[in-house]
């Protein structure tokens, strides 16, 4: 393999293009992991590369079918690189910059337009001009057409992802691909179970502190927000309102407040927010109309 790096065991994906930002994600693959004796189970780690834009058209041009009946796998592709991680103090390179949130909105970033969109939805629903839900309403709005995303599934590591040695191998392979494509930093997204260990690995190795950017997945960020909301709303009567209205059952409310049942939690919070706006909207409209009525008196 010409694209195989013997030091890291990484294979350069042929459909990724240099000069475009590439992002990586990693997760566990667990098959039959709930058996009583833990036999005949499969634990591995999958790495995926993501890049905006159409893939390279050179993917199959240099492909030559082999006549062999068996495949010989190089030893470097199966090697797991060990690492010694000791408990270390957190390392923060600097404060978080907020320029992107204060910048002028050019129509590409939804965190500037979302409050206006939510207010428009609540106003239209209060006036009975729409009967759709929040999700359907946002899907009906004209959105900027996004580029096609090129996805490449890298080689599977036959080791569980929660080990430091496996994570170290994942980082080394991702950093090699980033460097080959001319990218200085490597972004890697993982779930909650791997995030804490990957951050510890980053703190322990100076090279990773400079070049590795660890991110928590969007789904898990939302689940953390739901748990924080549940802790904040304890004793407010929200749980009793959900149960008495028939929106959720007693057991479902516990999972929602703990940030576990994501789909149910999103539905419950959306309906609750719409109900509160239905109660608040008449007072808001009356308050806004008073200054205009005083001008004509």
Secondary structure, DSSP 8 states (H G I E B T S, - for coil): -TTB-TTT--B--TT--TTS-EEEEEEEEEESTT-SS--S-EEEEEEEEEEES---TTTTTT------SS----HHHH---------------S----HHHHS---SS-HHHHHHHHHHHHHHHHHTTS----HHHHHHHS-------EEEEE---BSS-TTSHHHHHHHHHHHHHHHHHTT-SSEEEEE-HHHHHHHHHHHHH-HHHHHHEEEEE-HHHHHHHHHHHHHHHTTTTTHHHHHHHHTSS-HHHHHHHHTT--HHHHHHHHHHHHHHHHHHHHHHHHHHHHHHHHHHT-
